[in-house]
Amino acid sequence: MKPKVTMIAWNQNDNYVVTAVNNHLLKVWNSCTGQLLHDLVGHADEVFVLETHPFDSRIMLSAGHDGNIFIWDITKGTKTKHYFNMIEGQGHGAVFDCKFSPDGQHFACTDSHGHLLIFGFGCSRPYEKIPDQMFFHTDYRPLIRDSNNYVLDEQTQQAPHLMPPPFLVDVDGNPHPTKYQRLVPGRENCADEHLIPQLGYVATSDGEVVEQVIGQQTVDQDEQGLEPSILDGMIRQLQLQQDQRIAADQEWASGSPQNGEGTPRRG
């Protein structure tokens, strides 16, 4: 097999360069002389993640498609910590990305099964308040482009950044209780009635019809007995604010007084 480099990273102070090779070895080089210092052995598949510690120049993290995560001391050429991402009943999960926190006390990884793995010092109690499965109900919604080639959400015909904060659902699209919905930025202070999603039947790519979150049920619609609209009040409010800002900017740019009085200005 012809060796190929799959990933390369400098350490924190640039004294060393670490390369990942497709023969599953990591090689540590002196960045000034080009001398090979260490072969790091441990991975059993290709490595596409190399992350240097934010302030400790000795530490390098590697992760690969074999589900292994290693923390190395590259000055000594030794492994410091090792974690194998075994998923019960599904074998191992390939690790696709890892990042250190700015203080170097934690790092987070994502794998091929949609898991977020968080490692660090201290207890895990703060993370226990969230459900095991968390997705936004808009995660897999299709997008379209309008006549100006701008992106729109297909279902609501709105620009994605103007849509209201999404709802948290599980892997099957079932919404979580209201206490979890308040974890979404923008929903922290919402009234309880605004945390209850509108459910509807959606056809999947397999042709199966399943019940999923499709929007937000508003109180006015409940009281009037009207059919729930997919476009909710938060989108309309955001659109109104944007229209008002554009109108104000145009009026200011034209220099025309609001009350229709005053002296005309020269161009």
C-alpha positions in Angstrom: 0.0 0.0 0.0 1.3 3.4 -0.9 1.3 5.6 2.2 -0.8 8.7 2.1 -1.1 11.6 4.6 -4.7 12.0 5.7 -4.3 14.8 8.2 -1.6 17.2 9.5 -1.4 19.4 12.6 1.2 21.6 14.3 1.4 21.5 18.1 0.7 24.6 20.2 4.2 26.1 20.0 4.9 24.9 16.4 8.0 22.8 17.5 6.4 19.6 16.3 4.3 18.5 13.4 2.0 15.4 13.6 0.9 13.6 10.5 -1.7 10.9 10.2 -1.0 8.3 7.5 -3.4 5.9 5.9 -1.4 2.9 7.4 -3.0 4.0 10.7 0.2 5.4 12.2 0.7 8.9 13.5 4.2 10.4 13.0 5.7 13.1 15.1 8.3 15.3 13.3 10.7 18.0 14.4 9.3 21.0 12.5 12.7 22.7 12.1 14.9 19.8 11.0 12.2 17.5 9.6 13.5 14.6 11.7 11.1 11.8 12.5 10.8 11.6 16.3 8.1 9.1 17.1 5.6 6.7 15.6 2.4 6.7 17.6 0.7 3.3 17.4 -2.9 2.6 18.5 -5.4 3.4 15.7 -6.8 0.6 13.6 -8.4 2.7 10.8 -7.8 6.0 9.1 -7.5 9.2 11.2 -9.1 12.4 10.1 -9.0 14.3 13.4 -5.9 15.9 14.9 -6.4 18.6 17.5 -3.7 20.4 19.5 -4.2 21.4 23.1 -4.9 25.2 23.4 -2.0 25.9 25.7 -0.1 22.7 26.6 2.4 22.1 23.7 2.9 18.5 24.8 -0.7 17.4 24.2 -2.3 16.3 20.9 -5.7 14.6 20.4 -6.4 12.1 17.6 -9.6 10.4 16.6 -10.6 8.2 13.7 -13.0 6.0 11.9 -12.1 3.1 14.2 -13.9 4.8 17.1 -10.7 5.4 19.1 -9.9 8.7 20.7 -6.4 9.2 22.0 -4.7 11.9 24.0 -0.9 11.8 23.3 2.2 13.2 24.9 4.0 13.9 21.6 7.3 14.9 23.3 7.6 11.4 24.8 5.7 9.6 22.1 3.3 8.0 24.6 -0.5 7.8 24.9 -1.9 9.5 28.0 -5.6 8.6 27.7 -7.7 6.4 25.5 -11.5 6.1 24.9 -13.2 3.6 22.5 -16.6 4.8 21.2 -18.6 1.5 21.6 -22.3 1.9 21.0 -24.4 -0.8 22.6 -26.0 -3.1 20.0 -24.4 -1.2 17.0 -20.7 -1.7 17.3 -18.4 1.2 17.4 -19.1 4.7 16.1 -16.6 6.4 13.9 -15.4 9.8 15.3 -15.7 12.6 12.8 -14.6 15.7 14.7 -13.2 16.8 18.0 -12.5 20.3 19.5 -11.0 21.4 22.8 -12.6 24.0 25.0 -10.6 27.3 25.2 -9.5 26.5 28.8 -8.3 23.1 27.8 -10.3 21.3 30.5 -12.9 19.7 28.2 -13.2 18.4 24.6 -16.2 17.5 22.6 -16.5 14.9 19.8 -19.2 14.0 17.3 -19.6 10.5 15.8 -21.2 8.7 12.8 -24.3 7.9 14.9 -25.3 11.5 15.7 -23.9 11.5 19.2 -22.2 14.4 20.9 -19.5 13.1 23.3 -18.3 15.6 26.0 -15.2 14.8 28.1 -13.6 16.7 30.9 -13.0 17.2 34.6 -15.8 17.5 37.2 -19.2 15.9 37.4 -21.7 15.3 34.6 -24.7 16.6 36.6 -25.2 19.7 34.5 -25.7 17.6 31.4 -28.3 15.3 33.0 -31.1 17.8 32.7 -31.2 17.3 28.9 -32.8 14.3 27.1 -30.7 11.7 25.4 -32.1 12.4 22.0 -32.2 16.0 20.8 -33.0 17.3 17.3 -34.6 20.4 16.0 -37.9 19.7 14.2 -36.5 21.7 11.3 -33.3 19.8 10.9 -34.3 17.8 7.8 -36.8 20.2 6.3 -36.2 20.8 2.6 -35.1 24.2 1.3 -36.0 25.9 -2.0 -34.8 29.0 -3.8 -37.0 32.0 -4.8 -36.8 34.1 -8.0 -33.8 36.0 -6.6 -32.0 32.7 -5.8 -32.4 33.3 -2.0 -33.0 30.3 0.2 -36.4 29.7 1.7 -37.9 27.0 3.9 -40.1 25.0 1.6 -43.0 24.5 4.0 -43.3 28.1 5.3 -41.9 30.0 2.3 -39.8 32.0 4.8 -36.1 32.7 5.0 -34.6 30.3 7.6 -33.2 33.1 9.7 -36.6 34.7 10.0 -38.3 31.6 11.3 -39.1 31.3 15.0 -36.9 29.2 17.2 -37.4 25.5 16.5 -38.8 22.9 18.8 -36.8 20.1 20.4 -37.8 16.6 19.3 -36.5 13.1 19.6 -35.1 11.0 16.8 -38.7 10.0 15.7 -39.9 13.6 15.6 -41.9 13.5 18.9 -41.7 16.8 20.8 -40.1 17.0 24.2 -41.9 18.4 27.3 -42.1 22.2 27.7 -39.3 22.3 30.3 -36.9 21.1 27.6 -38.3 23.5 25.0 -37.1 26.4 27.1 -33.5 25.3 26.6 -33.7 26.5 23.0 -32.3 30.0 22.6 -35.2 32.4 22.0 -37.7 30.3 24.0 -36.4 30.8 27.5 -39.2 33.2 28.6 -42.0 31.9 26.4 -45.4 31.3 27.9 -46.4 27.6 28.3 -48.9 27.8 25.4 -46.2 28.9 23.0 -44.1 25.9 23.9 -46.7 23.4 22.6 -45.9 22.5 19.0 -48.5 21.9 16.3 -48.4 18.3 15.2 -49.3 17.1 11.7 -48.8 14.1 9.4 -45.7 14.2 7.2 -44.7 11.8 4.4 -41.2 10.5 4.8 -38.8 9.6 1.9 -39.9 6.0 2.2 -43.6 6.9 1.6 -44.5 6.3 5.2 -46.8 8.8 6.9 -45.7 9.8 10.4 -46.9 12.4 12.9 -44.3 15.1 13.4 -44.0 18.7 14.6 -44.9 21.1 11.7 -45.2 24.5 13.4 -46.5 26.4 16.3 -50.1 26.5 17.6 -51.1 29.9 18.7 -53.6 30.8 21.4 -55.8 32.9 19.1 -56.3 30.0 16.7 -57.3 27.7 19.6 -59.9 30.2 20.9 -61.4 31.0 17.5 -61.5 27.3 16.5 -59.5 28.1 13.3 -57.3 25.7 11.4 -53.7 26.2 12.7 -51.5 28.1 10.3 -48.0 26.9 9.6 -46.8 30.6 9.6 -46.9 31.6 13.2 -47.0 35.0 14.9 -43.3 35.2 15.6 -42.5 35.1 11.9 -45.1 37.8 11.1 -43.7 39.9 13.9 -40.1 39.6 12.6 -41.2 40.4 9.1 -43.1 43.5 10.3 -40.1 44.7 12.2 -37.9 44.2 9.2 -40.3 46.1 6.9 -40.5 49.0 9.4 -36.7 49.2 9.5 -36.4 49.2 5.7 -39.0 51.9 5.4 -37.3 54.1 8.0 -33.9 53.6 6.3 -35.4 54.6 2.9 -37.1 57.6 4.4 -33.9 58.8 6.1 -31.8 58.3 2.9 -34.3 60.3 0.8 -34.1 63.2 3.3 -37.8 63.9 3.1 -39.4 65.1 6.4 -42.0 62.8 7.9 -44.8 65.5 8.2 -44.5 66.7 4.6 -43.3 70.1 5.7 -39.9 71.8 5.6 -37.5 73.1 3.0 -36.6 70.9 0.0 -33.0 69.7 -0.2 -30.6 69.9 -3.1 -29.3 66.7 -4.6 
